[in-house]
Amino acid sequence: MLVQIDPDTHGPYLTKENGVSVLHLKISKALCGMMVSSLLFCRKLRKDLEQLVFKVNPYDICVANKMINVKQFTVL
């Protein structure tokens, strides 16, 4: 996908191994940490909202709703 997006930058690093296209990358620890921390944050937020009786929208997991005093409370 990276080669398709920017072939001039990533194309020279594309190699073939056993007939399969392979792109070896070295990423910084900060980037790995950001991805993992984002995932962990989202999982914890969802768990906390569900414990507070919010219903997560099955079509958009970034939306959670709860009825409070006959009014809908939405977290985005």
C-alpha positions in Angstrom: 0.0 0.0 0.0 2.9 2.4 0.8 4.4 1.8 -2.6 1.0 2.5 -4.3 0.6 5.7 -2.3 4.1 7.0 -2.9 6.1 4.9 -5.4 9.0 7.4 -5.7 9.7 7.2 -1.9 9.0 3.6 -1.1 9.4 1.8 -4.5 13.2 1.6 -4.3 12.9 -0.5 -1.1 10.5 -3.0 -2.6 12.1 -6.5 -3.1 10.9 -9.9 -4.1 11.3 -12.9 -1.7 10.2 -16.2 -3.0 8.1 -14.5 -5.6 6.3 -12.3 -3.1 6.7 -8.5 -3.0 8.2 -7.5 0.4 8.9 -4.0 1.8 11.1 -4.0 4.9 10.7 -1.0 7.1 12.2 0.2 10.3 9.8 2.3 12.4 10.5 4.3 15.5 9.4 3.1 18.9 7.4 6.3 19.3 5.2 5.4 16.3 4.6 1.9 17.6 3.8 3.2 21.0 1.3 5.8 19.6 -0.6 3.1 17.8 -0.7 0.7 20.7 -1.6 3.5 23.2 -4.4 4.7 21.0 -5.8 1.2 20.8 -5.5 0.7 24.6 -7.2 4.1 25.2 -10.1 3.3 22.9 -10.6 -0.1 24.6 -10.5 1.4 28.1 -12.9 4.3 27.1 -15.4 1.8 25.6 -15.2 -0.4 28.7 -15.7 2.6 31.0 -18.6 3.9 29.0 -20.3 0.5 29.0 -19.9 0.2 32.8 -21.7 3.6 33.0 -24.6 1.9 31.0 -23.8 3.6 27.7 -24.8 1.7 24.5 -22.1 1.8 21.9 -23.5 2.3 18.4 -23.0 -0.9 16.4 -22.6 1.1 13.1 -20.2 3.7 14.5 -18.1 2.6 17.5 -17.1 6.3 18.1 -20.6 7.0 19.3 -22.1 6.0 22.6 -25.6 6.9 23.9 -27.4 6.8 27.2 -30.8 8.0 28.3 -30.6 10.4 31.3 -33.8 11.8 32.7 -35.7 11.1 29.5 -33.0 12.8 27.4 -30.4 11.2 25.2 -26.8 11.8 26.2 -24.3 11.2 23.4 -20.6 10.8 23.6 -18.6 11.2 20.4 
